[in-house]
């Protein structure tokens, strides 16, 4: 027979193991990081609603005009002056393929605080083949006509002219113009 202290220690050790099970999933995150947000997440999420905007600053005469996906979508769907019509624009995001379609989405995921509040903004691209999912690209093209420009019936879509593979920007989780490459 064991002394009482050894028996108590054995009982505590046996009872302690099942009590630690709830901590195992949290502990596993130390050894396995979840994958980055990308095309898989974006293809299953509803696109972010663009904020209502009543007036727009004039667009610069630059061609192609660098734009964020949010700015492009907002102007296409709310700018009643139609300032994007016929303009060549350039946007950067990652490829989100649409299986069974000849078009694909140029996507950015925006995070304000953490992955739980992530929202995607998408612009449909027509006319040029998609690269592999999650490939960061810069697309140049013009607005893909449909609906009435300046209203919510106008699609946030682009007739692509060129697509160029680019490095993932350092501000990848913001819908912002890519920072210029450091020299």
Secondary structure, DSSP 8 states (H G I E B T S, - for coil): ---HHHHHHHHHHHHHHHHHGGGHHHHHTTT-----S-HHHHHHS-B------S------S-SSEE--HHHHHHHHHH-TT-TTTT--EEEEEEEEE-TT-S-EEEEEEE-SSSGGG-EEEEEEEESS---STT-EEEEEEEE---S-TTSTTS--EEEEEEEEE----TTTTS-S-------
